[in-house]
Structure formats: C-alpha cells, structure tokens
Amino acid sequence: MSGSNVNKVFYADNYHPIQAGSIDGTDILPHDNAVYRALLCSSAGLYDPHGDPKVFGDPYCTLFVGRLSHLTTEDTLRRAMSKYGQVKDLRLVRHIVTGSSRGYAFVEYETEKEMRRAYKDAHHSMIDDCEIIVDYNRQRLMSGWIPRRLGGGLGGKKESGQLRFGGRERPFRAPLRPIPYDDLKRLGITPPPEGRYMSRFQERL
C-alpha cells in the first residue's frame, strides 16, 4: 500500500457485520462474539429494519443524534436542533421500564435540505455539556443494517471491545494488507474501493 493512502479512509455502502468489525474492511472471520451474533442474525434474516412500530417519518429527512446527556429532555433537544431547520418530529429513545433516556434520539426535519444542514453543522456540537454526534438514519437507509443491540452498529468505544467501522465517526482505513478478493466475494463483502479514498475531513451522505 502506497504511503499516500496511509491516512485515507472510505465508507461502507452496505452493512456487513464482519466488514464492520474490521479496521480496513478486509476481515473474513468475526473477531468477537458480537460480530458472530450479528452475522447469524443477518444470515437468518432475523432483523427487520422496518418492523419497529416506533419508527416514524421520512428516513431521508431524519437524523440519528447520539451521545446525548441522559438529562437532556425532548424540549431541550428540539430547541437545539431547531437551529438548523424546522423540526417536524422527534423521538428521544427511553428505557422501556425506567423511562430514562438511552442517550440517543431521532429527529425528523420538514425537508431533506434542512436535514443535510443539521448533518453538516450539528455534528460535534454541544447540548447540556455533552458533545453530540449526528448521522443519517442508517437503520432504514443502509442495506443489511444490524443494530448494536444485536452485535452490529458502527463506532463504539475501544474499552467495550466492540469497535465497528465504515461510518462517519470510524471510517475504514486504507487496507493494511493484501485483500483476499475471493474470500470477500464468497462472504458477500464488497471489496474496498481502491483508488476512491477520501481524506478524514471529507463528508459523504
């Protein structure tokens, strides 16, 4: 791999649990039990991204907002996100038993243009002294998506042992070793797009 690609990155077009668990998108075996669980879930078709009765609105106008303070309320979040456009609807995800915030939410804007503005400008902004992240609604727009509760997802903390790559916060790095194309093809993982890398500072939606 040439030195010019050392700091280059790329993003996943589709979700594959093994690929998401790989820093360069080239792994062919699950490296932890969560990835294996997500792979089984994906292979058996056990997760329906459109089957959640709480899902609402137009996915092309909806943002995921994460790393929220557990003290942040719907009103506070609405005020903060209204700076980027007209908020049509909002769902702060809460624990089904305790009712406490789970630290993430979904915000739907009136238009896709407003959503894109929030995607660009709200990322790493502060709400209630917490630095938030925003991303598009991968659950409904990313083919093959498996959520973190089933071993999938993207991002995560190193301490958790469940780092996931391919998204906005943790994009894949340029391949660290020769890519086993035959194995990737057998597993249905799209080979990394050599020659189409982007810098860490480029956005893609």
C-alpha positions as CSV (number, residue, x, y, z in Angstrom):
1,M,0.0,0.0,0.0
2,S,1.5,3.3,-1.0
3,G,2.3,5.9,1.6
4,S,-0.3,8.3,0.1
5,N,-3.1,6.1,1.4
6,V,-1.9,5.8,5.0
7,N,-4.3,8.5,6.3
8,K,-7.1,7.9,3.7
9,V,-10.5,6.4,4.5
10,F,-13.6,5.1,2.9
11,Y,-17.2,4.4,4.0
12,A,-19.4,1.4,3.7
13,D,-22.2,1.5,1.1
14,N,-23.9,-1.6,2.6
15,Y,-23.6,-3.2,6.1
16,H,-21.9,-6.5,6.6
17,P,-21.1,-7.5,10.2
18,I,-17.6,-8.9,9.5
19,Q,-16.6,-6.0,7.4
20,A,-17.9,-3.5,10.0
21,G,-15.8,-5.2,12.6
22,S,-12.6,-4.7,10.5
23,I,-10.5,-1.6,10.7
24,D,-9.7,-1.8,6.9
25,G,-12.8,-3.7,5.7
26,T,-10.9,-6.8,4.7
27,D,-11.5,-9.3,7.6
28,I,-13.1,-12.6,6.6
29,L,-13.7,-14.0,10.0
30,P,-15.6,-12.5,13.0
31,H,-13.2,-11.3,15.7
32,D,-15.6,-11.2,18.6
33,N,-18.8,-12.9,19.7
34,A,-21.0,-9.8,19.0
35,V,-19.9,-9.8,15.3
36,Y,-20.6,-13.6,15.2
37,R,-24.1,-12.9,16.7
38,A,-24.8,-10.1,14.2
39,L,-23.6,-12.4,11.3
40,L,-26.0,-15.1,12.4
41,C,-28.8,-12.6,12.7
42,S,-28.1,-11.3,9.2
43,S,-27.8,-14.7,7.6
44,A,-31.1,-15.9,9.2
45,G,-32.9,-12.7,8.3
46,L,-34.0,-12.2,11.9
47,Y,-33.8,-8.4,11.9
48,D,-36.4,-6.3,10.0
49,P,-35.3,-2.6,10.0
50,H,-38.8,-1.6,9.0
51,G,-40.5,-3.7,11.6
52,D,-40.1,-1.3,14.6
53,P,-43.5,0.2,15.3
54,K,-41.9,3.2,16.9
55,V,-40.1,4.2,13.7
56,F,-41.6,7.4,12.2
57,G,-41.4,9.8,9.3
58,D,-39.3,10.1,6.2
59,P,-35.9,8.5,6.6
60,Y,-34.4,10.9,4.1
61,C,-35.3,13.8,6.4
62,T,-34.4,12.1,9.6
63,L,-31.2,12.2,11.6
64,F,-29.8,10.0,14.3
65,V,-28.5,12.0,17.3
66,G,-26.2,10.2,19.7
67,R,-24.0,10.7,22.8
68,L,-26.7,12.8,24.4
69,S,-26.7,13.6,28.1
70,H,-29.1,11.3,30.0
71,L,-30.5,14.5,31.5
72,T,-31.4,16.0,28.1
73,T,-35.1,16.3,27.5
74,E,-37.2,16.4,24.4
75,D,-37.7,20.1,24.7
76,T,-34.0,20.8,25.1
77,L,-33.2,18.7,22.1
78,R,-35.9,20.3,20.0
79,R,-34.6,23.8,20.8
80,A,-31.0,22.8,20.0
81,M,-31.9,21.0,16.7
82,S,-34.3,23.7,15.5
83,K,-31.3,26.0,14.9
84,Y,-30.7,24.0,11.6
85,G,-34.3,23.8,10.3
86,Q,-37.9,23.2,11.1
87,V,-38.2,20.1,13.3
88,K,-41.2,18.1,12.2
89,D,-41.0,15.3,14.8
90,L,-38.6,14.0,17.4
91,R,-38.2,10.8,19.4
92,L,-35.9,10.6,22.4
93,V,-35.3,6.9,22.9
94,R,-36.1,5.9,26.5
95,H,-35.7,2.7,28.6
96,I,-38.9,0.7,28.3
97,V,-39.0,0.1,32.1
98,T,-37.4,3.1,33.8
99,G,-38.3,5.7,31.3
100,S,-34.8,7.2,31.5
101,S,-33.1,8.4,28.3
102,R,-30.9,5.9,26.5
103,G,-28.7,8.8,25.2
104,Y,-29.8,8.9,21.6
105,A,-32.7,10.2,19.5
106,F,-34.2,10.5,16.0
107,V,-35.0,14.0,14.7
108,E,-37.1,14.5,11.5
109,Y,-37.0,17.7,9.6
110,E,-39.5,19.2,7.2
111,T,-37.1,18.9,4.3
112,E,-34.1,16.9,3.2
113,K,-32.2,20.2,2.8
114,E,-32.7,21.0,6.5
115,M,-31.6,17.5,7.5
116,R,-28.4,17.9,5.4
117,R,-27.7,21.2,7.0
118,A,-28.0,19.7,10.5
119,Y,-25.9,16.7,9.4
120,K,-23.1,19.1,8.5
121,D,-23.4,21.7,11.2
122,A,-24.7,19.9,14.3
123,H,-22.1,17.2,14.3
124,H,-19.9,17.6,17.5
125,S,-21.9,20.4,18.7
126,M,-22.7,20.7,22.5
127,I,-26.0,20.0,24.2
128,D,-26.2,20.0,28.0
129,D,-22.4,20.0,28.2
130,C,-22.2,16.8,26.0
131,E,-20.6,16.7,22.6
132,I,-23.1,15.0,20.3
133,I,-22.7,13.1,17.1
134,V,-25.3,13.1,14.2
135,D,-25.6,10.7,11.4
136,Y,-28.2,9.7,8.8
137,N,-30.8,7.1,9.6
138,R,-28.8,4.0,8.8
139,Q,-31.4,1.7,10.2
140,R,-33.7,2.5,7.3
141,L,-31.3,3.6,4.6
142,M,-28.3,1.3,4.9
143,S,-28.9,-2.1,3.3
144,G,-28.1,-5.0,5.6
145,W,-28.1,-2.9,8.7
146,I,-27.8,-4.8,12.1
147,P,-28.1,-2.6,15.3
148,R,-25.6,-2.6,18.1
149,R,-28.0,-4.5,20.4
150,L,-27.7,-7.5,18.1
151,G,-23.9,-7.2,17.7
152,G,-23.8,-4.8,14.8
153,G,-23.8,-1.0,14.6
154,L,-20.9,1.4,13.9
155,G,-18.5,3.3,16.2
156,G,-18.3,2.2,19.8
157,K,-15.6,2.6,22.4
158,K,-12.3,0.7,22.4
159,E,-12.9,-0.3,26.0
160,S,-16.0,-2.1,25.1
161,G,-14.2,-4.4,22.7
162,Q,-16.8,-3.8,20.1
163,L,-15.4,-1.2,17.7
164,R,-17.3,-1.0,14.4
165,F,-16.0,0.7,11.3
166,G,-17.3,2.0,8.0
167,G,-19.3,5.0,9.2
168,R,-18.9,8.7,9.8
169,E,-17.1,8.5,13.2
170,R,-15.0,5.5,12.4
171,P,-14.5,5.1,8.7
172,F,-12.4,2.2,7.3
173,R,-8.7,2.9,6.9
174,A,-6.9,2.1,3.7
175,P,-6.2,-1.7,3.6
176,L,-3.4,-2.8,5.8
177,R,-2.6,-6.0,3.9
178,P,-3.4,-7.6,0.5
179,I,-7.1,-8.1,0.1
180,P,-8.4,-11.7,-0.2
181,Y,-10.9,-10.9,-3.0
182,D,-12.1,-14.5,-3.4
183,D,-12.9,-14.8,0.3
184,L,-14.6,-11.4,0.3
185,K,-16.7,-12.4,-2.7
186,R,-17.6,-15.7,-1.1
187,L,-18.8,-13.9,2.1
188,G,-20.7,-11.2,0.1
189,I,-18.5,-8.4,1.3
190,T,-17.8,-5.6,-1.3
191,P,-14.1,-5.2,-1.8
192,P,-12.7,-1.9,-0.6
193,P,-12.9,0.8,-3.4
194,E,-9.2,1.1,-4.2
195,G,-8.5,4.4,-5.9
196,R,-11.6,6.2,-4.4
197,Y,-10.3,7.0,-0.9
198,M,-11.2,10.3,0.8
199,S,-9.5,12.2,3.5
200,R,-10.8,12.1,7.1
201,F,-12.2,15.6,6.6
202,Q,-14.4,14.9,3.7
203,E,-18.1,14.3,4.3
204,R,-20.3,11.9,2.5
205,L,-24.1,11.5,2.9
